[in-house]
Amino acid sequence: MDLYKMFRKSQSQQKLPLISHPEYYNFNVDQDSIWKTNLYGQALQEHKNENKTDFEYITPEHATKEEVESIHVPEYANKVLGLPEQNEKYLKSQGAWEGGPWDKSAQNTVLRVTGGTIKANKEALNKGMSIQYWDAMHHAYPHCGSGFCPINDVAIAAKQVSNQGKRVLILDTDVHQGQGTAVSLANNPNIYTLSLHEEKNYPSPKEKSSQDVGFDYFITDDEYLQLLKIAVTKAQQEFGNPDLVMYIAGTDLYGGDQLSHTKITIQGIRARDEFVFNYYGSRGIPISTSIPQGYAKNPKDSIQMIKNTLKLAQDSWQKYYNPK
């Protein structure tokens, strides 16, 4: 076998990087909490069984104090990084952590997840795509937590890339605006924040992203996809080709979610992902994707949406970034 064929064979054997760690899911949760259900493991196993495909599994480190303080003011960072039992009352009073105790397990989750988002960006820049197999803590402000988000992993990871002179587009399709990300990264010329969200949902008031698309209750698949295409085209016109897209593929946009008011179907969520992956994949722009699980009334729906995103990501990875 000549060197070229050996190279092509090695390329074809590469797998899409998936960043995860047991600490992502090991925090203690109250049994009556809306956040008690963790479906990521089941969704991943079903995906692998159904598609006979796998990922390159990558273990992230905890985010460091320096990384946390790149976005958060030292006084607040010390609350998150300090002894949990001394700061639980303070963090819970802000809504920075809900549904369970702020203890060592919760602190480990938050720091490991933040390290995972940082790692996912690095992997995407090196290999074209990656999956950060968890939620996005996009509600936290520089000076406080909010909306079950003690620190803002999205902003921390994006700023690290921008500090390298690279340009980042954050495409946030969670049904709730990532207001903390908007504030944390405002006026950074290397970062463009695009949020599509339910206008009358949490948070209130909204903050100002580079581009905000707030839609009314009961939006349908076709209406949403039209808004998404217009918004992405506008971002392209205003910002050009970024070096990296951080795509928050929120499943709580689904009409069957406990915290949304849309008429969007599972097929509509799939069409959203397909559009995003094809739009940026066809341009060769790296994509780092996180998959907020959401709060579907039927857990099977959440599992299906996660599996759909994983499958589309793998298909796009093969088509655009790792062709055989």
C-alpha positions in Angstrom: 0.0 0.0 0.0 1.5 3.4 -1.0 1.7 6.3 1.4 -1.3 8.1 -0.1 -3.6 5.1 0.3 -2.3 4.6 3.9 -3.2 8.2 4.7 -6.6 7.9 3.2 -7.3 4.7 5.1 -6.2 6.4 8.4 -8.5 9.3 7.6 -11.5 7.1 7.0 -11.0 5.4 10.3 -11.2 8.6 12.3 -14.3 9.2 14.4 -16.2 12.3 15.4 -14.9 13.6 18.8 -17.4 13.4 21.6 -16.4 15.1 24.9 -17.8 13.7 28.1 -17.1 12.5 31.6 -19.0 10.7 34.4 -18.9 13.9 36.5 -21.2 15.5 33.9 -24.1 13.5 35.3 -23.1 12.6 38.9 -24.5 15.7 40.8 -27.1 15.1 43.4 -30.6 16.0 42.4 -33.9 16.2 44.3 -36.3 13.5 43.1 -39.1 15.9 42.6 -37.0 18.3 40.4 -37.6 18.9 36.8 -33.9 18.4 36.3 -33.8 14.9 37.8 -33.8 12.9 34.5 -30.5 12.2 32.8 -31.1 10.7 29.4 -27.7 11.2 27.7 -26.3 7.7 28.5 -29.4 5.9 27.1 -29.5 8.1 24.0 -25.9 7.4 23.2 -26.2 3.7 23.7 -29.3 3.5 21.5 -27.6 5.6 18.8 -24.6 3.2 18.8 -26.8 0.1 18.6 -29.0 1.5 15.9 -26.3 2.9 13.6 -23.4 0.6 14.4 -21.2 3.7 14.7 -19.1 5.1 17.5 -17.2 8.2 18.5 -13.7 9.3 19.6 -14.3 9.7 23.3 -12.3 12.5 24.9 -12.1 13.3 28.6 -11.9 16.9 29.6 -10.2 18.5 32.6 -11.8 20.8 35.2 -11.8 24.4 34.2 -9.1 26.4 36.1 -9.5 29.4 38.3 -7.9 31.5 35.6 -10.3 30.2 33.0 -13.3 31.0 35.2 -12.0 34.5 35.9 -11.6 35.2 32.2 -15.4 35.9 32.3 -16.4 36.1 35.9 -15.4 38.7 38.4 -13.1 37.4 41.1 -15.6 37.9 43.9 -18.2 35.8 42.2 -15.7 33.2 40.9 -14.5 32.6 44.5 -18.1 31.8 45.5 -18.3 29.1 42.8 -14.8 27.7 43.4 -14.8 27.9 47.2 -16.2 25.4 49.7 -19.7 24.5 48.5 -21.2 24.3 51.9 -20.2 27.8 52.6 -21.6 29.2 49.4 -24.7 27.1 48.7 -27.2 29.6 50.2 -25.7 32.4 48.2 -25.7 30.6 44.9 -29.2 29.2 45.4 -30.5 32.7 46.2 -29.5 33.8 42.8 -31.0 30.9 41.0 -27.5 29.8 40.0 -28.2 26.2 41.1 -31.6 24.5 41.5 -33.1 21.1 41.8 -30.6 19.8 44.3 -27.8 20.7 46.8 -24.8 22.9 45.7 -22.3 20.4 47.0 -18.9 19.0 45.8 -20.7 16.8 43.2 -22.4 19.9 41.7 -19.2 21.9 41.8 -17.3 19.1 40.0 -20.0 18.9 37.3 -19.9 22.6 36.6 -16.1 22.7 36.4 -15.8 19.5 34.3 -18.5 20.7 31.9 -16.8 24.0 31.5 -13.5 22.2 30.7 -15.5 20.1 28.3 -16.8 23.0 26.3 -13.2 24.4 26.1 -12.0 21.0 24.9 -14.8 20.7 22.4 -13.8 24.0 20.8 -10.2 22.8 20.5 -11.2 19.5 19.0 -13.5 21.2 16.5 -10.8 23.6 15.4 -8.4 20.7 14.9 -10.8 18.1 13.4 -13.7 20.0 11.9 -16.5 19.0 14.3 -17.0 17.9 17.9 -19.8 17.2 20.3 -19.9 18.5 23.9 -22.3 15.9 25.3 -24.1 18.1 27.7 -26.1 21.3 28.2 -24.9 24.9 27.8 -24.7 27.1 30.9 -25.5 30.2 28.9 -27.5 32.1 31.5 -24.7 33.0 33.9 -23.6 36.6 34.1 -20.0 37.8 34.8 -21.1 38.8 38.4 -23.7 36.2 39.2 -25.3 32.9 38.2 -28.8 32.6 36.8 -31.2 30.0 35.4 -29.4 26.8 36.8 -26.1 28.1 35.5 -23.4 28.9 38.1 -20.8 29.9 35.5 -21.0 30.5 31.7 -19.0 27.8 30.0 -20.1 29.1 26.6 -18.6 32.5 27.1 -15.4 31.2 28.8 -14.7 28.8 25.9 -15.6 31.4 23.2 -13.3 34.0 24.8 -10.4 31.6 24.9 -10.7 31.0 21.1 -11.1 34.8 20.5 -8.0 35.5 22.5 -6.1 33.4 20.0 -7.2 35.9 17.3 -9.9 33.6 15.9 -13.5 34.6 15.2 -16.4 32.8 16.9 -20.1 32.6 16.0 -22.3 31.4 18.8 -25.6 30.1 17.4 -27.9 29.5 20.3 -31.2 27.8 19.5 -32.2 27.0 23.0 -35.8 28.2 23.6 -34.5 30.5 26.3 -32.2 33.4 25.4 -28.6 33.0 26.5 -28.6 36.4 28.2 -25.5 35.8 30.2 -23.5 35.0 27.1 -24.8 38.1 25.4 -23.6 40.3 28.3 -20.4 38.5 28.9 -19.2 38.8 25.3 -20.7 42.2 24.4 -18.4 44.4 22.4 -15.9 41.6 21.6 -15.2 42.1 17.8 -14.1 38.5 17.4 -17.4 37.1 18.7 -20.9 37.2 17.2 -23.8 36.1 19.4 -27.0 34.9 17.6 -29.9 33.9 19.7 -33.3 32.5 18.5 -35.6 32.2 21.4 -39.2 32.5 22.7 -39.7 36.2 23.4 -42.1 35.8 26.3 -40.2 33.0 28.0 -37.4 33.2 30.6 -35.4 35.4 31.0 -37.1 38.7 31.4 -36.0 41.2 30.5 -33.9 40.1 27.6 -30.3 41.2 27.0 -28.8 42.4 23.7 -27.0 39.8 21.5 -25.3 40.7 18.3 -28.5 39.4 16.7 -31.7 38.4 18.6 -34.7 36.7 17.0 -37.5 36.5 19.5 -40.6 34.7 18.3 -44.1 34.4 19.6 -45.9 31.4 21.2 -47.0 28.5 19.0 -44.5 28.9 16.2 -44.5 26.1 13.7 -41.6 24.1 12.0 -41.8 26.1 8.7 -42.0 29.4 10.5 -39.1 28.7 12.7 -36.9 27.4 9.9 -37.6 30.5 7.8 -36.5 32.7 10.7 -33.4 30.6 11.2 -32.4 30.8 7.6 -32.9 34.6 7.6 -30.9 35.0 10.8 -28.0 32.8 9.7 -27.8 34.7 6.4 -27.8 38.0 8.2 -25.0 36.8 10.5 -23.0 35.8 7.5 -23.5 39.2 6.0 -22.6 41.1 9.2 -19.8 38.8 10.5 -18.6 36.8 7.5 -17.1 33.3 7.8 -16.1 32.6 11.5 -13.2 30.3 12.4 -15.6 28.4 14.6 -19.3 28.0 15.2 -20.5 27.1 18.7 -23.9 25.6 18.0 -26.2 25.2 21.0 -28.7 22.6 19.7 -31.4 23.0 22.3 -34.1 20.3 22.4 -36.3 22.5 24.6 -37.5 24.2 21.5 -39.7 21.2 21.0 -43.5 21.7 21.4 -43.7 18.8 23.8 -41.2 20.4 26.2 -42.5 21.4 29.7 -40.9 24.8 29.4 -41.8 25.9 25.8 -44.9 27.0 24.1 -44.1 26.1 20.5 -45.7 23.8 17.9 -42.3 22.6 16.7 -42.1 18.8 16.1 -39.2 16.4 16.5 -39.0 16.5 12.7 -38.6 20.3 12.9 -35.8 20.0 15.4 -34.1 17.6 13.1 -34.6 19.9 10.1 -33.0 22.7 12.2 -29.9 20.6 12.9 -29.7 19.5 9.3 -29.7 23.1 8.0 -27.1 24.3 10.5 -24.7 21.3 9.8 -25.1 21.7 6.0 -24.8 25.4 6.0 -21.5 25.6 7.9 -20.2 22.2 6.8 -20.5 23.1 3.1 -18.3 26.1 3.9 -15.8 24.0 5.8 -16.3 26.0 9.0 -15.6 24.0 12.2 -18.6 23.3 14.4 -18.6 22.6 18.2 -22.1 21.4 19.2 -23.7 21.1 22.6 -27.0 19.3 23.1 -29.2 20.6 25.9 -31.4 17.7 26.8 -34.5 19.9 27.6 -37.5 18.9 29.6 -39.8 16.9 27.3 -43.0 15.6 28.8 -42.2 12.2 27.3 -38.6 11.2 27.9 -38.6 9.1 24.7 -38.9 12.3 22.8 -35.8 13.8 24.4 -33.9 10.6 23.6 -35.0 10.7 20.0 -34.0 14.3 19.5 -30.5 13.7 21.0 -30.1 10.6 18.8 -31.1 12.6 15.7 -28.5 15.3 16.5 -25.8 12.7 17.0 -26.7 11.0 13.7 -26.8 14.2 11.7 -23.5 15.3 13.3 -21.8 12.1 12.3 -23.2 12.2 8.8 -22.0 15.8 8.4 -18.6 14.9 9.8 -18.2 12.2 7.2 -19.5 14.4 4.4 -17.7 17.6 5.0 -14.7 17.0 7.3 -13.7 13.4 7.0 -14.6 12.2 3.5 -13.5 8.7 2.6 
